[in-house]
Amino acid sequence: MTENASVTPLAQLLASRRRDGHRVSFLVTPDWGQGRTTFGGLLSVLVVQAMRDVCGADWPLRALQTNFVGPVAPGVMDVEVTLLRQGKNIRQIQARVTQLDAQGQEQVGGVLLGVFGTGRESALPHLRPAQEVVAKGPDEVPKWPFIPDVTPAFTQHLDIRHADGVIPFTGAKEWHSRTHIRLNEVEGVDAELQAVLLADAGPTPALGQLKGFAPASSVSWALELRPVEVGDPKGFWRMDKDALATGEGYVNEKTSLWTPCGQLAALGYQVVAVYA
């Protein structure tokens, strides 16, 4: 538990889940919010856990595709899991996130497809990308402050430290950002779930081009994961984000997530709507 009773660690959210056949329910708390919905990285983490519960946790997650359909409010969130196909090495699982609205009608919050794959022998040589060096390490830059009603609620669970590139709403000219990041409380949260969460934790660097606040939200997210060594379980990961193209109010961006020991853990591709 944290000192602030209104803050619910991720491990506690995971531990409180309930399963009924192919449906897994979670109680989402307001401190994981992002605007009028729940932080998309958290939603995806809870869905991956539901997929594991229903279909097995013996194979690592290789890819996750998320369509954010509608807002998910604090309260009970249900995940309906369907095993689409399982072969010798690949398991493909679909999940629907649903929630009852004020009128008791079921609303869809997200549709996700997870691909789990077991390792196998291969003639391919290993290709391990090298991590780009940034000028400042996590001990050389300050932690981003959490400001209630200003910064997104979920950021109070993270230690975020800007290392290079743009900061949102500063009218900068660059289209990239480099950030040191970690979950404040990692106990009870394995590296795979941390990777899913952290890969979605930063704003699109395109917001750095703006000189005033404007809301933005993810529309779709494709995440590719690699089971790699983490190193220090409490160390800083690094989130490298690059805006690839913009136009008509949308951003296409790429995220590279690196473990504390410098291995590439995930590649993410998002379509982000910017309301400016």
Disulfide bonds with the S-S distance in Angstrom:
none
